[in-house]
């Protein structure tokens, strides 16, 4: 299937950067292997958002891992989406949960997790983690197991 047939606009097109949080830039394409379980991982080592109180920039590495079902997120649109946080004010925990929920709405994965490795501000690092496994499936159990592994 071609880029046009998939409805992809970002890939191969002119890059336009959003001024603020822009979930509408996210795009998907068909997973050609929905019968296989496999991991897809994205690392964004240059994630930036703004502190909603001070307006100062916060820097992080965002790690996204998911097991796709029928649809997958297109990487350029994901990059543009993550870049859209640069002028957006939100707490670290909110950024991670927003990213996860937007990706769930977009592609309905079997399983997904999002981790934020935020650089220290005021001598404290914050590393929020959120995950989701499709309810009523083995992936719900996977989410519980992986979440429990991160408990202190």
SULDANOR-V284635 format. One line per field, one symbol per residue. ss: DSSP state (H for helix, E for strand, L for the rest). burial: 1 if it has 16 or more other C-alpha atoms within 10 Angstrom, else 0. A space follows every 50 residues. Layout:
ss->???
burial->???
//
This chain:
ss->LLHHHHLLLLLLLLLLLLLLLLHHHLLEEELLLLLLLLEEEEEEEEEEEE LLLLLLEEEEEEEEEEELLLEEELHHHHHHHHHHHHHLELLHHHHHHHHH HHHHHHHLLLEEEEEEEEEEELLEEELLEEEEELLLLHHHHHHHHHHHHL LL
burial->00000001110000000100111011111100000000000001001111 10000001111111111111111101111111111111110100111111 10110111111111111100000000111111110000110110000000 00
//
